[in-house]
Amino acid sequence: MFFDFDGVVLESGDIKTEAFIELYDGLGIEAEVKKHHLENQGVSRFGKFKWIAENLLDQNYTEAMGQELGNRFSALVKQKVIAAPFVAGFTQMMDQIAASDIYCVIASGTPDTELKSIVKERNIGHWWHEVHGSPAKKQEIVEDVLSRKGFDRTKCLFYGDASTDHEAAEMTSLDFYARLTDELKDYWDRTDYKYGSLDFEGLS
């Protein structure tokens, strides 16, 4: 099984939305920044920084600019994410999955080092066999795991809460479980997905 992190494991999606808005506070582009972020949840933050610089600020994006924004973003969100509650029902679901000895992988847009640090500090590494973040794309992570482990993709499931999660599942021919949120209600209303719920309460 494959899992996105923010909004699937922890209720941390809003934390990152608010952080993106705060980064560009006072520049008059807050609404466009929020819209782009929500439409591209699961995409690396650095890709969003580049798009915002080039399309909203008419700036030449540089690696140094991205690093500075990334450091500020991490300072805004990391401790809040570490303190965020689990999505309802997630811990019970994962305990059942772990007891069944199912191979589980995190595939997230969060930078890899930061993601692994959060998983370690939350003491939840025992649920997953592998933890992967950006710069690798989610579909690349999935294909790498499937290739290395020889898994049958028709028996795999991707849990996600964003359009990019759903697209990654489609690109890799995995069944998809949508964690439905109000922020992306319009997207889920017009999208076909096999499974979905508001949270994971009562799942087994």
N, C-alpha and C positions, 0 to 999 in steps of 0.2 A: 504494500500500500504506500501511496505517496501523499504527502501533506504539505500544503502551504502553511505558513506560520501565523502571521498577523491576521486576526479575524477568524482563524480556524482553531488554533491552539489557545491563544490568548485574545482577550478583548482589547486589542491594541491598534486596531485599524484607525479609530478616531484620533488616537495620539499622534499618529504620523500625518494624518490629514491636517490637524491643527499646527503641527510643526512646519509643514510646507507653507502654510499661510503666514505663520510668524516670520519665516525667513525673508519673505518679500513684503512684510508689513510696511505700509506707507508709500509704496511705489505705484499704487493705483491699479495693480494687476491681480489683486488678491482673488477676485472671482474667477478669472481665467486660470490662475494657478490651481485653485481648488478643482475646477472642472477637469483640467488636464490630469491632475493626480488621480481623481476618482475614475476617470476613463482608462487609466493605465496602472491601476493597482497591481502590484506584483512585478512591475518593471523596476529595474535598478534605479535608485534615486539619482544616480549620475546621468543616466539617460534623460531623466526629467529635467535636471539642472541644465543640460545642454539644450534641450528643446525650449525651455523658458528663456534662456539667454538669447538664443537665435531668433525666436519667434515672437517673444513678448517684449524683450529689452533691446533688441537690435544690437547685440554684443557679439563679438568673436569669442566663442567659448574656448577656454584653455584647460589643460589638465590641472594647473595650479588653482584656477578658479573653482574647478570641481572639488579639489581636495579641501579648499577652505570652506566651501559650502557643506561638504560632507562632514567635516569636523564639527561645524556649528550644529548641523542636523543631529549628529550622534549625541552631542552634549544635551540637546533638547529632549531627545526621546529615550535614550538607553535606560536610565533609572526608572522612568515611567513605565516602560515596557516590562522591566523586571518586576515591577510592583503590580502589574495589571492582573485582574482575575482571569481564571480560565473561562473559556466559553462553556456555558451550562451543559453538563453531561459529558464533557470531553474526558475528564479523568477516569470516569467509570467506563467509558467506551474503550479507552486505551488500556486500562487494566485487563479488560476482557480480551482485547486483541493480543496483548502481551502474553496472556495465559495460553493463547492458542498458538503461540510461537510463529506468528506471521511476520514476514520481513517488512520493516517499516522504514521509510526514508522521508526526511524533510527536504523539500525543494522550494526555496524561498528567494525572493528578490532582495532580501536584506544582505548586506555585505557578509561574506563568509566568516571572517574573523569575529565580527560583532555578533552574528547569529550564534556561533559556537559558544561565545562567552555568555550570552543570555541563557542558553540551554544549560550550561554548566552552573551558573549562579542560581537558576531556578531548580536545579537538582532533578531534571527531567530527562537526562540523557539515556536512562535505562529503557525508555519507551522505543527508542529508535536505533536501528543498526547503522544508519548513516545520516549525517546532517550536512546539507550543502546549501550555500547561498551564492550571491552574485560575486564575480562577474559572469559565471556560467548561467545561461538561460535555462528556464525550467525544462523545456523540451530536451535540451542537451543533457541535463542531469538524468532525466527519465531514460533516455536512450542509452546512456552510459551504463546505468544500473542494469537495465534489461539485458544489454549485451554481455556485461561481466558476469552476471548471475544466471543467465540463461532462462529467465522467467518467461512464462507465456503471458503476453500482454492482454489476452482476452480474459485472464483471471486477475488482472490488476485493477485498482481503483485509485482515482486521484481526488482528494478532498480539497476544495478551494472555495474562496468567497469572492473572487474577482474575475472579470472578463478574461484577463490574461491566463488565469488558471484554467478556465474552461477551454480557451484556445490551445493551451499547451496539451491538455488531455486529448483534444481533437487531433492535433498534429501528431500525437504519438499513438493514436487509436486506443486510448484507455477509456473505460467507463468513468463517469464523473459524478461526484456527489457535491451538490451546491449548498454551501452554508449561506442561507438567504439573509440579506440585510436590507434595511430601508434605503440606505444610500444608493444601492444599485437595483432598486425595485423595478425601474423601467427596463433595465437590461434583462433581468430574469423573466419579466413578463413577456418579453418578445423572443426569448431564447429557449430552445429545446434542450433539456438535460434529463438524464435518466432518473437521478435521485436528488432529493433536496429537502431541507427543513430549516426552521429558524435557529435551531440549536441541536444538540446531540442528546437531549434528555430522552431516556427510554429506549435508546438504540441498543441493539445487541448483535 
